[in-house]
């Protein structure tokens, strides 16, 4: 096992505020880091603001300030948002730093010495109205491959194709909208094709000797680019530009994607200098004892999986051991929208809702794949209230509060009849580190909820509030079991909602902070706990609506893009043929527990569910919920099954019933679930 782990998130750009799309990645990284630390590993989380580029220069000029002032202002705002969302990084640096420039120059000189640098004239867009050459992101047009409109000049967000800005159809200047002309300029290129053999070897599957681990789909995607031929990489940009000047090329600046990832290295050097660590053991490691993990979105795979390994290889730096790629964030099944108020800034969210709720919801939706994650606002309210409030917090309230307020605050030994529950709780706790290591926080938090469900049901059945008068020690033992479960739940959830675990540690007066090993041991009989602290309060649909409304106002007043005003027209589907009450009464609804779920090959909307229906046996159901739920997120859930629906044979197999879900379309479905007391096979009325 590696002795040192270094984890990074992609760098937020210093030209704007942090929004929920950014937070999806940053919180995934934070949860991963915290979990590996709780497992006893030496893990460091470091990153930086991406501070260079034409947009920074242009905006600073428009505001009449120096680029450094603009970058510093953004840095302070970003740090504030990270703090308030409890993102526990070790260092957050900036790419506009001497450490970064030194390593950028070292990598460039190494590439130059290898014969990988070439200078030649290129034709590129020039805007006469703005009097400047237009960098990739200052050109908008139609993708030459898939025809998607309003794409940037370097890559299509719809199909992922990379291209030259001059390849765009109906290209326009993103600043003023004018049609640019072609002009000639000298540029500096990296001959990326010189790295083909290295990249093929480094990016191969692990069983073929590959060094860099990534999801199979990502690897196939990247290898497809290599198969298509690696183009030379233009690493220079013309002024106006805020960045590092290229040695030997006055008036030419390093393209932001050449120096941005070097921010990982610069941040590491800064942290090592401040903490007495050996920098070389991280980025010049020759022992295999350092594991570098990059967490990125699928839109920057090309840069991190081709350009970045080539740069590291040329400079003699440590290659990443793992590149974890996630999907984009959608809201209510659609791309975030300023006009609809779903392009939500971190600060706007925090003005109305607690950070724990979003941290939990994102974790509950993260399964380690590349699928987009949907923040369905109605489901957000329902899930947070059902899981955190009614299950986990309720467990702590009814046990910790009961012991402290009515039983003198001292615990008893765990009752013998909880032995099986304790074994299952310990098993779920033991499995949590592996779930988190695979970026499958959805399974980890689900296991925490299962522990809460088990012990909540036990407490309900034992009813200590009824037995306390005739047998207070029995009541004490029952509630002590709830206290133990609260401890286990808090440990599993600690990477996700650390503030929750800190409260539990105080309430239970634990001798040391919770981790994945010590939480398995119950507190001794006679241990005195403290007063109960509120762990979670219900969130309201009204608060969510306020976030959406505030997002509309703040972004429109800030001059954000508009997608049109006025009410959106929509069609209401007519009612189906009416039925009488007798016909409806024939529908037999039963509780079913999802044992396992899997995707159906060849069917993008279907999942195959294997259901436990208690005395009625097992059922296999094909359900059209694949756009709304990942298979891993369904295991253990108690859903409602139409149990007497005749089996239906489809092209993809036979479906033995139907589960209930609601929503406006296939991308925005919410399962109808039942409470913790319900047992598989119970009738639903």
N, C-alpha and C positions, 0 to 999 in steps of 0.2 A: 504494500500500500504506500502511496506517496507520502512523504513526510511534510510536504508543504503544498498547500492548495491556494491558487490565486484566481479569483473570480471577477469578471467584469460585466457591466452592462454597456450597451451601445451609448455613445456620448450624446446627451441632449444639446441641441444647437442653441447658441447664446443669443439668437435673434428673436426669441419668443418665450412665452410662458409655458409651463408644464401643464399638459392636459391629460385626460384619463387614458388616452392611447399610449402616452409615454409611461404612465404609472403601471399599466398592465405589465410591461417588461421589467420595470424597476422593482415592483413588488414581487414578481416571480423570482428575480435574482436574490432579493433580500430574504425571501422564505427559504430558498435553496441554501444560502450561506448560513443562515441561523440554524437550519436543521443539521448541516454537517458539523457545525460547531458543537451543537448539543450532543452529537455522537462522539465528541471528544477529539475532533480533528483540528489541525492548525490551518485555519482558513482566513484569508485576507480578501476583503472586498474593496476594490479600488477602481476609480473611473474619473471622469473630468468633463468639463464643459467644452464643447466643440466651438472654438472661438474665432475661426478664420473664414475667409471667403468674401466674395463680392457683396452678398446681401448685407453683411456686417458693415462693410465700408460705405455702401450706398445709404443705408439707414442712418449711420452716424452723420454723414454729410447732410442728410435731410433734417436731422435734429440739431445740427450745428455743434456737435460735440465730437471729441476724439473717439476712435473705435475702442480704445482701451476703457474709456468711461462707460460706453454702452455695454461692453463685455462684463465689466465689474458690476454694473447694475443688475444684469441678468443673473450673474453668479449669486449675488446675495438673495435674489428672489427664489432661485432654484434651491439653494441651501435651506431657506425657510420652509419651502414646501416639502422637501425631503424630511426635514426634522419633524414637521407636524404629521406626516404620514408614517413616522417611526421607521424610516429606512436606515438601517444600521450599518452604513459603510464605514470603512476605516480611513479613507482619504478621498476627497473630491477635489480634484485639481483643475487646471485649465490647460488647453493645448497651446495657449500663448504664454509659454514659460521657457526659461533657458534650458531646463532638463530636456524638454521635448525637442527644441531646436537642435541641441547637441546630438541626439539620437537620430533625428531626421537626416542631418548632414552625414552622420556616420553610415547610415544605410545607403544614402545616395552615392557617397564616395565608393562604397563597396560595390555597388552596381556598376558604377563607372569603371572601376578597376577590372571588373569581369568582362567589360566590353558590351554591357547590356543597355547603354545609354546612346541615343541617337538624336541629332537635331535636324529638323527639316521644316520646310515651309508648308503651311497648311492653309486651306481655305476655310473660313468660318464666318459666322454671321456678325455683322456690324450694324448697330443702330445709329443712323445719322441724327435722329432726334435727341438721343441720350448721349451721343458722342462717345461710344464705348463698344468694344468687342463684347459679345454676349456669351457669358459662360453657360454651361448646359442648363442650369436651373432658371436661367433668365430667358429661355426660349420655350414657347408652348406651341403645340400643334397636334396633328393626328398621327397616331402610331402607324408607321409604314407597313407593319406586319398584320396587325389585327384590326386596324381601323378605329381604335378607341380614340375619342376626342379628348382634347385638353390634357395632353401628356407633356411631361418635361422633356428636355432635349437630350437626356442621356439614357433613359430607360422607361419602359411602359409599365405602369402600375397594374394594368389589367392582365397582360400576357407575360410580363417579365423579360421581354426582349430588350437587349441593349443595342444602341446604335449611335451614330454621330448626329449632332443636332441638325446638320444639313440634310439628313435623311427624312426628317419630319415632313409631313404633308401640310401645306398651308401654315407654315411656320410664322409666328408673330413674336414680337418683343413682349416679354412678360411685364415690363415696366410701364410701357406706354401704349402697347397694342399695335404699334406701327409694323409694317412689313420690313424686315431687315434685308440688307444686301450682303452679298458675298465679298469678303476682303481677305487679303493674305497676311499672315503673321508667322514668325518663326516660333516653333514650339519644341519642347524637349519630350522625348518618348522613352519608355522602357520597352525593350524587345521581350515581351512576355513569353513569346514562343520559345525562348531559350530555356524556360523553366518547365517545359512540358513534361519531360521525363521525371523531374523531381516531383511535380504535382501529381502525376499519375501514381507514383509510388507512395507519396505521403497521404493521398486521399483515398487510397484503396481500402476495401473492407478490412477489418482487423484480422480476419483469418487469412488474408493475403499479405499481411505485413504492413498495413496502413497505420499511420501514426495518429492522424487526426480523426477522432470519432465524430460522427454526425448521424442524424436520422437517415435511413436508407433512401427515402425519397429525395432528401437534400443531396446526398452523394450522387445519386443517379442524375439529378438535375445539373450538378456541377460537372460531372464527367461528360455529360452531353455537350456542355460548352467546350470542353477540351477537344472532344471528337470533332466539333464543328470548326476547329482551328482557332488558336489564340491570337487575337489581334494585338498590335502594339498599343501601349497604354500611354496616352497623353497626360503627363504629370505637371504641365506648366499652365499658368494662366496670366493673362495680360492685366495691367492696371485699368481701372481702379480696383485695388485688391488689398485686403488686410491679411497679411500672412508672412511667411518666411521667404526671403529672396533666395533663388537657386544659386549656389556657388558657380561663378564663371559665366553667369547669364544675367547681367544687369537689367533691371526692369521686368524680369520674369519671376513669378512666384510659384511656390509649390502648390499644386492642386490640393484642395482641402482633404481629399480622400487619401493623399499621400501622407499628410502629417497627422490627421485625426486619430487613426488607431495607434500611432506612436504615443498618443496621450496615455494609453495604458502603461507604457514603459516609463514615461516621465512621472506619472503618479506613483508608480512603484518606487522609483528612485527617491522621490521626495519622502515617502513614508518610511523607507528603509533608513534614510539619513536621520529622520526624527526619532526612530525607535531602535536604533542600534542593530538593525538587521543587515545581512550581507546581500546587497542588490544582485550580485552575480549568481547567487544560488537560485534566484527566480528566473532571470531572463538570459543568463549565460550558463544554464544548468547542463552538465554533461553526465550526470549520474542517473537520470530518470526518476529522481526523487521529488521533482516539482510537477504539479499538475495545474495547467492553465485552462480555465473554462471561460469561454465567451458566450454570453447570452445576447441574441440579436433577433431582429424581426426579419421576416422573409424577403423584405424589400432590399436588404443590403447583403444578401448572401454572396453575390458576385465579388464584392469588395473584400469580404472577410475570408472567403474560401479560395480565392485565386490570387488577388493582388497581395493580400496580407501575408499568407504563407511564403510567397515568393520574396517579399521584402525581408521577412525574418530570416529566411534561408540565406539570402545574400549577405546580410549583416552578421550572421553567426549567432542569432538569438534563438531562444527556446521556442519551439513550435507549440501551439495550443494542443492540449490533449483531447479537448471536446469543444465542439461548437453546437450550442443548443439553439435551434431555430423555432420561433413561435409565430403564430398567425397574427392578423390584425384584430383590433377591437372594433366591433360593430355595436350599435345601440338600437335596441328594438328591431334587430335583424337587418339594419341598413347602415350604410356608411355614415359616420358622424357628420352631422349637418348643422351649420350655423343658423340657418333660417328656422330649423325645427327645434333649436335649443339643445341639441344632443352633442354638440361640440363643446364639451364641458371642461373648463379649466380646473386644475387641482384646487386652487384657492376658492373658486365658486362652490365647489362641492363641500369644502370644509366649513364654509359659512353656514351650511344648513344640516350637514350630516356628519356622523362620527367616522373617523378613519377606519376603526375596527370593522365596520360593516363592509366597506369596499375591499379591504384586505381579505376578509373571509370569503366574500363572494367570488373574487378573482381566483382565490386558491381553490374554491369548490368547483371551479370550471376549468382548471388547468390540469390536463392529462398527459402532458409531455409531447404532444403532437404539434403539427403545423396548422391545424384547423383554426379558423378565425374563432374568437371567443365573443359571444354576444352578451352584452349587458342589457338584458331585457328588464326594463325598469319595474314592471309589475312583479315579475319573478324575483327580482332583487329584494323587494319588500317582503314578499312571502317567504323566501328562503331564509333570509336573515332572521326574521321573527320566529319562524318555525324551528330553526336549528339553534341559533345562539340564545334566543330568549326562552322559548318554550321547552327546549331540551336541556342544553348545557347549563344556562344560568338558572333555570328552574331546579335542576338537580342540586346545584350548590345552595340555592336559597332554602330548599326544603330540608336539607341535611345540616349544613353549617349553621344556618340561622337557628334551627330547632335545637341543636346541641348547645349552642352558645346562650340562647335566651331561656331555655326551659330545662336544661340538664346540667347547668353549671359549667359548661364549656369543656368538659373532659370526655375523652373518647374511650370506647370499649374495644375489646378484641373483635375481629370480624366474625359474624355468625357463621356457623358451620354450613348452613344451607346456602351460603353465597360462594361456596368453593368453586363451583363450575363457572359462575359469573366472573370470579377473580381470575381464573385460568384464561378465560376468553379475553378479559381486559389486558392481561399481561401479554398475550399473543398479539393483540392488536398494537400494543405499545411497542413490542419488539419488531414488528413489521414496518412501523412508521419510518424509521431512517431510510430503509430501502425505497419506500414509496417516494419520499422527498428527493433522494439521490437521483431517481429517474424523472424528476420534475413532474411527478404524478401526485401533486398535492391534493387533487380531488379524492383520490382513494384514501389518503391519510386522514383528511378531515371527516370523510365518511365513516372511517373506523372510530373516530372520536365520538361521532354522533351515535354510533351503534352501542358504544359503552354507556353513553348517557341514557339511551333508550332502555337498555337492559336494567340498569339500576333504578331508573325512574319507575319502571314497571314493578320491580321488586319492592320499592318503598310503598307504592300504591297498594300492592297486595298485602303488605304487612301493616299498613295504616298505623304508624307509631303515634299519631295524634289521638288515636282511639285507645291504644293500649298503655299509654304513659301513666294513667292513674293506677291501674292494677299491676303493671309490670314495667316500671321505669327503666330497668336495666335492659329489658328486651328492646324497648324503644331506643335506648342509647346505642345498642349494638346495631340495630337496623340503620340508624342515621349515620353511624360510624362507617358502615359500608358505603353510604352515599358520599361521605367525606373522602373515602379512598378513591371512589370513582371520579370525584371532582378533581382530585390530584392527578389521576391518570389522564383525564380529558385535558386538563390544563397543560400537561407535558406534551401531549400529541399536538395541541394547538399552539404551543409556544412559538414555533417559527412563524406562524401566521398572524397571531394577535399577541405579541409579547406583553402588552400592558395587562391583558387578562391574566396571564400566568403570574405576573408580578403581584397582582392583587391576591391571587390564591396563595402565593407564598407568604404574604403578610397575614392573611386570614388564618391560615393553618399554622402560622409561626414555625415554618419549616427551618430546620437547622442549616440548610444550604439551598441554593437555587435549584429548581427542578431541571433535570435533564432526562435523556431517554433511558438511563440505567437506574438512577435512584428513585424515580417515580414508581417503579414496580413494587417497592417495599412499603407496606402500610405503616402508619404511625403507631407507636406503641400504645397499649392500653394505659390510660391515665394521662396521656398527653393533653395539655390544655391549649385549646385553639382560641383565636381572637374573634373580634366582632365581625359580622358579615359586612362585606362591601358590595355594592351593586355592580354586577359584572356587565350587564347589558340591559338597555331599555329598548322597547319596541321602536322601530322607525316607521314613519308614516308616509302614506302616498302623498299627503299634502306637502311634506318636506321635499320629496322627490320632485313634485310639480314645481315647487319654488326654485329648485336648482335649474330645471329646464327653463323656466321663465326668466330667471336671472341670466342664464347663458344667452338667451335671445337678446336681452337688453345690453349686456356688457359687450358682446361681440359686435352687434350692429353699431353701437356708439363708437367702437374702436375702429370702425371702418373695415370690418371683415367682409369677406365675399358674401354676396346675397344670392340666394337661389329663388328669388321671387317673393312677392308679398301677397297677402290675401288668403282666403280659405282654400284648402285643397278639395277639389271635387272628387267624389267617390261614388261608386254604385253599391246599392244595397241588394244583396241576393234575395230573391223572393223566397217565401216559406215553402218548405216541402209539403207534400200532401198531408193533411191533418189526420191524426189517429185518435181513437178514443182511449179512455182510461184502461179499458180491459186489455187493449193491445199493448199499452205501455207496461201494464202489470206483468206481462209475460217475460220482460227483460230481467234476467237473474244476474245481479252484480255481486261479485265476490272479491275479497281481499286476496291479492297475489303478491308474493315477494319475488323480486328479480334475483335469480340465482346467478345468472350470467347473461351477458349481452355481447353481440358481435355484429360487425358490418356484413351486409349481404353483397357478395361480389356481383358487380354488374348492375346494382340498384343504388343510385346515389341517395335516395330518400329513405330506404328501408333499413331497419335493424332487426335482427333475429333475437328474440327474447326467450330465455328459458325460465319458466315461472314455477314456483312452488305454490300450490293452491291447497295445502294442508291435506285434509281427508279426501279431497277430490283428486289428489295426485299431482302430476306435473303437466304442464302445457307448453307448447312451443307456439309463439305468436310472432307474426311478421307485422311490424309497426312502422308507419311512415314518419318517424320522429328523428331521423338521422341528421337533419339539418339543424335541429335544436339541441340534441344531446349527444355527447360522446358515449360510446358503449361503457367505458370504465366508470363513468359517473352514475350509472344506473344500478350497479350491483348493490344489493341490500335494500333497495327502496321498496316500499309497500304501495302498490298501485291498485287501481280498480279495474277488474276484468269483467267484460261481458262474457259470462261463463257458459251460457246456453246458446251462443251463436254457433250455427252449423259450421263445421270445418270448411275452409275454402282452399282449394288447390290453385296455386298461382304458378307462374313461370319459375319462381325462385323457391318453391316448396309449398307445403301445406301450413296454413295458419289456423290454429285451434282456438279461436276467440279474438277478442279485440280489447285493448286497453284504452282508457279514457284520457283525453288531453284536450285542452282548449287553447285557442289562439286564432289570430286573423289569417295566418298562412303557415306553410310548412317550416319556415325559418323562425317562427315566433310561437312555438307551442309550449305549453306548461302542463306537465303531467298532473292528473288528479291523484293526490296521495292521501293516505289515511294516517291516523294517529298511532302513537307508540303502543297503545294497548291492543290494537287490532291484531288478530292472528290470521295467518294464511287460511283461507277457506271460509272465514266469517262472511256473513251476508252484509251487504252495504245497502242501507235504505235511505 
